[in-house]
Amino acid sequence: MKRYAAIDIGTNAVRLLIKSVSVENGETRFCKEQLVRVPLRLGMDVFDGGRISDTNAERMKHLMKSFRQMMKVYDVDRYRACATSAMRDAENGAEIIRMISKKCGIDIEIIDGKEEARMIYDTHIEQFGSRKGNFLYVDVGGGSTEVNLLSDGELRCSLSFDIGTVRILTGSVADGEWDALRRTLAEQAAGLQGMNIIGSGGNINKIYKLVSNKDKRYKRLTVNSVRALYEKMKPMGIEERMAHFDLKPDRADVIVPAMDVFLAVADVTSAEHIYVPQIGLSDGIIDGLYMSDNVMDGQLED
């Protein structure tokens, strides 16, 4: 048995996922052993001021030290740490990465939007390969939205848009980006019938839990049920959402912008359902580590 760890440094939160992988009777089994999520909100710094604040850089340093110790406690064999939209856009992103490497012994890679989209698609690819039909795999993050178009299980294109929940909250979505999303998706989906969405990310997972009339057998929601939840939540203040839906503060403010994105994608492609397999970038990182286990870069040292 081996243990793998993924560190996902996102715009809204930073996650550590640890999984063990074993082979039983010729079947590979992945078992989640630990998941830690800390809402650092790096995007609030970056989209307001263009750089990560000294306070958040210090918090990130302490967090990475904690993650490193936790990986040792769990006897992790290999890890990979990936940073996405906020670190891509931060003026001091490379400087912070060098500091983390020196002081914490954690090597962080900044990945671009298309690589992020492809890694998400590669997560449990066998699930999608067996699905006939047309799907948009949509991952809504804090700083960007990654979209993969699949037709009969084959990847047709990977797209990335600078539209995310924290970017929306801070008014930092560039002029024309929404139009670009709608126009590009309409062009790519032209002629494809019966389009549906596969949703990824913490917000759609929470939405799935909140919607009462979901299809548990196929782990899917109707777009209309998401729209109904959106119309109920949107007029509410943050505290009212927290009380009514039992949400944490860092979820109560971003969940409505997330639904904005999912509904925009559904409207332009006429999708009727959103499947929610509850997997994301962290799972994709670990799948990639497992698949390339002969590459030893990223091993933890004592």
C-alpha positions as CSV (number, residue, x, y, z in Angstrom):
1,M,0.0,0.0,0.0
2,K,1.2,3.5,-0.8
3,R,0.0,6.9,0.4
4,Y,-0.2,10.0,-1.8
5,A,-1.0,13.6,-1.0
6,A,-2.3,16.5,-3.0
7,I,-2.0,20.2,-2.0
8,D,-4.4,22.4,-3.9
9,I,-3.7,26.1,-3.4
10,G,-6.8,27.7,-4.7
11,T,-8.2,31.2,-4.9
12,N,-10.7,30.6,-2.1
13,A,-9.2,27.8,0.0
14,V,-6.1,25.6,0.4
15,R,-6.7,21.9,0.7
16,L,-4.6,18.9,1.7
17,L,-5.9,15.5,0.5
18,I,-4.3,12.2,1.6
19,K,-5.3,8.9,0.0
20,S,-3.9,5.4,0.4
21,V,-3.8,3.2,-2.7
22,S,-3.9,-0.6,-2.6
23,V,-4.4,-3.4,-5.0
24,E,-6.8,-6.2,-3.9
25,N,-7.6,-9.1,-6.3
26,G,-6.3,-7.1,-9.2
27,E,-8.5,-4.1,-8.4
28,T,-7.0,-0.8,-7.5
29,R,-8.6,0.8,-4.5
30,F,-8.3,4.5,-3.4
31,C,-9.2,5.3,0.2
32,K,-9.4,8.9,1.5
33,E,-7.5,9.1,4.8
34,Q,-7.5,12.8,5.4
35,L,-8.9,16.1,3.9
36,V,-8.1,19.5,5.4
37,R,-9.6,22.7,4.0
38,V,-8.4,26.1,5.1
39,P,-10.1,29.3,3.6
40,L,-7.1,31.5,3.1
41,R,-8.9,33.6,0.5
42,L,-5.8,34.5,-1.4
43,G,-8.0,35.8,-4.2
44,M,-9.3,38.7,-2.1
45,D,-5.7,40.0,-1.9
46,V,-4.8,39.4,-5.5
47,F,-8.0,40.7,-7.2
48,D,-8.0,43.8,-5.0
49,G,-4.3,44.7,-4.9
50,G,-2.5,42.5,-7.3
51,R,-0.4,40.7,-4.8
52,I,-0.7,38.3,-1.8
53,S,-0.5,40.3,1.5
54,D,2.3,39.8,4.0
55,T,-0.3,38.5,6.5
56,N,-1.6,35.8,4.1
57,A,1.9,34.9,3.0
58,E,2.8,34.3,6.7
59,R,-0.4,32.2,7.2
60,M,0.4,30.2,4.1
61,K,3.9,29.5,5.4
62,H,2.5,28.2,8.7
63,L,-0.1,26.1,6.9
64,M,2.5,24.5,4.6
65,K,4.6,23.6,7.6
66,S,1.6,22.0,9.2
67,F,0.8,20.1,6.0
68,R,4.3,18.8,5.7
69,Q,4.2,17.5,9.3
70,M,0.8,15.9,8.6
71,M,2.2,14.1,5.5
72,K,5.0,12.7,7.7
73,V,2.4,11.5,10.3
74,Y,0.5,9.7,7.6
75,D,3.7,8.3,6.1
76,V,3.0,9.8,2.7
77,D,5.2,8.4,-0.1
78,R,4.7,11.1,-2.7
79,Y,3.0,14.5,-2.9
80,R,2.3,17.2,-5.4
81,A,1.4,20.8,-4.6
82,C,-0.3,22.9,-7.3
83,A,-1.4,26.5,-7.2
84,T,-4.1,27.9,-9.5
85,S,-5.7,31.2,-10.4
86,A,-4.8,33.5,-7.5
87,M,-1.1,32.5,-7.4
88,R,-1.0,32.7,-11.3
89,D,-2.1,36.4,-11.1
90,A,-0.2,37.5,-8.0
91,E,2.8,39.8,-8.6
92,N,4.6,38.1,-5.7
93,G,3.5,34.6,-6.5
94,A,7.0,33.3,-7.5
95,E,8.6,35.0,-4.5
96,I,6.2,33.3,-2.1
97,I,6.8,29.9,-3.8
98,R,10.5,30.3,-3.3
99,M,10.0,31.3,0.4
100,I,7.7,28.2,1.0
101,S,10.3,25.9,-0.6
102,K,13.1,27.3,1.5
103,K,11.3,27.5,4.9
104,C,8.8,24.6,4.6
105,G,10.4,22.1,2.2
106,I,7.3,22.1,0.0
107,D,7.7,22.6,-3.7
108,I,4.8,24.4,-5.3
109,E,3.9,24.4,-9.0
110,I,1.8,27.1,-10.6
111,I,-0.3,25.4,-13.2
112,D,-2.2,27.3,-16.0
113,G,-5.9,27.0,-16.6
114,K,-5.8,24.5,-19.4
115,E,-3.5,22.1,-17.4
116,E,-5.9,22.5,-14.5
117,A,-8.8,21.6,-16.7
118,R,-7.1,18.6,-18.1
119,M,-6.1,17.3,-14.7
120,I,-9.7,17.6,-13.5
121,Y,-10.8,15.7,-16.6
122,D,-8.3,13.0,-16.0
123,T,-9.8,12.3,-12.5
124,H,-11.5,9.0,-12.7
125,I,-11.5,9.2,-16.5
126,E,-12.9,5.7,-16.7
127,Q,-16.2,7.0,-15.3
128,F,-16.7,9.3,-18.3
129,G,-15.3,6.9,-20.9
130,S,-18.3,4.6,-20.3
131,R,-20.9,7.4,-20.6
132,K,-22.5,7.9,-24.0
133,G,-23.7,11.4,-24.7
134,N,-22.4,15.0,-24.5
135,F,-21.1,16.5,-21.3
136,L,-19.4,19.6,-20.1
137,Y,-17.2,19.0,-17.2
138,V,-17.3,22.3,-15.3
139,D,-15.1,23.1,-12.3
140,V,-15.9,26.5,-10.7
141,G,-13.1,27.8,-8.6
142,G,-12.5,31.1,-6.8
143,G,-10.5,32.6,-9.6
144,S,-11.4,30.7,-12.8
145,T,-13.7,28.2,-14.3
146,E,-12.3,25.2,-16.2
147,V,-14.5,23.5,-18.8
148,N,-13.9,20.2,-20.6
149,L,-16.2,19.2,-23.4
150,L,-16.7,15.4,-23.7
151,S,-18.6,13.6,-26.5
152,D,-19.2,9.9,-26.0
153,G,-16.4,9.8,-23.5
154,E,-13.8,11.5,-25.7
155,L,-12.3,14.9,-24.8
156,R,-13.0,17.4,-27.5
157,C,-11.5,20.5,-25.9
158,S,-10.3,22.0,-22.6
159,L,-11.1,25.7,-21.8
160,S,-10.3,28.1,-19.0
161,F,-12.1,31.4,-18.2
162,D,-11.1,34.0,-15.7
163,I,-14.5,33.9,-14.0
164,G,-14.6,32.5,-10.4
165,T,-16.5,33.0,-7.2
166,V,-14.0,35.3,-5.5
167,R,-13.3,37.2,-8.7
168,I,-17.1,37.8,-9.0
169,L,-17.4,38.9,-5.4
170,T,-14.6,41.5,-5.8
171,G,-15.9,42.8,-9.1
172,S,-12.7,41.6,-10.8
173,V,-14.1,39.8,-13.8
174,A,-12.7,41.5,-16.9
175,D,-15.1,43.2,-19.3
176,G,-16.1,40.7,-22.0
177,E,-15.2,37.6,-20.1
178,W,-18.8,36.5,-19.6
179,D,-19.5,37.1,-23.3
180,A,-16.4,35.1,-24.1
181,L,-17.6,32.2,-22.0
182,R,-21.0,32.2,-23.6
183,R,-19.8,32.7,-27.1
184,T,-17.0,30.0,-26.9
185,L,-19.3,27.4,-25.3
186,A,-22.0,28.1,-27.9
187,E,-19.5,27.5,-30.7
188,Q,-18.0,24.4,-29.2
189,A,-21.4,22.8,-28.3
190,A,-23.0,23.7,-31.7
191,G,-24.6,20.6,-33.2
192,L,-24.2,18.5,-30.0
193,Q,-27.6,17.3,-28.7
194,G,-28.6,16.4,-25.1
195,M,-25.8,18.3,-23.4
196,N,-25.5,17.9,-19.6
197,I,-23.0,19.2,-17.1
198,I,-20.6,17.3,-14.8
199,G,-20.0,19.7,-11.9
200,S,-16.8,19.9,-9.8
201,G,-15.8,21.9,-6.8
202,G,-16.9,22.6,-3.2
203,N,-19.8,24.8,-4.2
204,I,-21.6,22.3,-6.4
205,N,-21.0,19.6,-3.8
206,K,-22.7,21.8,-1.2
207,I,-25.5,22.6,-3.7
208,Y,-26.1,18.9,-4.2
209,K,-26.5,18.4,-0.5
210,L,-29.0,21.3,-0.2
211,V,-31.3,20.4,-3.0
212,S,-33.9,18.0,-1.7
213,N,-35.3,16.5,-5.0
214,K,-32.0,15.2,-6.3
215,D,-31.5,11.9,-8.2
216,K,-29.3,10.0,-5.7
217,R,-29.0,7.0,-8.0
218,Y,-27.2,8.9,-10.7
219,K,-25.8,11.6,-8.4
220,R,-27.4,14.4,-10.4
221,L,-29.6,17.5,-10.1
222,T,-31.9,19.2,-12.5
223,V,-30.8,22.6,-13.6
224,N,-34.3,23.8,-12.6
225,S,-33.7,22.7,-9.0
226,V,-30.4,24.6,-8.9
227,R,-32.2,27.7,-10.4
228,A,-34.9,27.4,-7.7
229,L,-32.2,27.3,-4.9
230,Y,-30.4,30.3,-6.6
231,E,-33.6,32.4,-6.6
232,K,-34.2,31.6,-3.0
233,M,-30.6,32.3,-1.9
234,K,-29.7,35.4,-4.0
235,P,-31.9,37.9,-2.1
236,M,-30.6,36.8,1.3
237,G,-27.7,38.3,3.1
238,I,-24.7,36.3,4.2
239,E,-25.8,35.8,7.8
240,E,-29.3,34.8,6.6
241,R,-27.9,32.2,4.3
242,M,-25.7,30.9,7.1
243,A,-28.6,30.5,9.4
244,H,-31.2,29.2,6.9
245,F,-28.9,26.7,5.1
246,D,-26.3,25.9,7.9
247,L,-23.4,27.3,5.8
248,K,-20.0,28.5,7.0
249,P,-19.2,32.2,6.2
250,D,-16.7,31.3,3.5
251,R,-19.3,29.2,1.7
252,A,-22.3,31.5,2.2
253,D,-20.8,34.3,0.2
254,V,-19.4,32.3,-2.8
255,I,-22.2,29.8,-3.3
256,V,-24.4,32.2,-5.2
257,P,-21.7,33.4,-7.6
258,A,-21.0,29.7,-8.2
259,M,-24.6,29.1,-9.2
260,D,-24.3,32.2,-11.5
261,V,-21.6,30.3,-13.5
262,F,-23.3,26.9,-13.6
263,L,-26.6,28.4,-14.7
264,A,-24.9,30.5,-17.4
265,V,-23.2,27.4,-18.8
266,A,-26.5,25.5,-18.6
267,D,-28.4,28.3,-20.4
268,V,-26.0,28.6,-23.3
269,T,-25.9,24.8,-23.9
270,S,-29.5,24.0,-23.0
271,A,-28.3,21.5,-20.4
272,E,-31.0,20.0,-18.2
273,H,-29.0,18.1,-15.6
274,I,-25.8,18.5,-13.5
275,Y,-24.0,15.4,-12.4
276,V,-22.1,15.7,-9.1
277,P,-19.5,13.0,-8.7
278,Q,-17.8,15.0,-5.8
279,I,-14.3,14.8,-7.2
280,G,-12.0,17.6,-8.1
281,L,-8.4,18.9,-8.7
282,S,-7.0,17.2,-5.5
283,D,-8.3,13.9,-6.7
284,G,-6.8,14.5,-10.1
285,I,-3.4,15.3,-8.6
286,I,-3.3,12.0,-6.7
287,D,-4.5,10.1,-9.8
288,G,-1.7,11.6,-11.7
289,L,0.9,10.7,-9.1
290,Y,-0.4,7.1,-9.0
291,M,-0.3,6.8,-12.8
292,S,3.3,8.2,-13.0
293,D,4.6,6.4,-9.9
294,N,7.9,5.7,-11.6
295,V,8.7,9.4,-11.5
296,M,10.1,10.1,-8.1
297,D,10.1,13.9,-8.1
298,G,8.2,15.2,-5.1
299,Q,9.2,12.4,-2.7
300,L,9.2,13.5,0.9
301,E,12.5,13.6,2.6
302,D,13.2,13.2,6.3
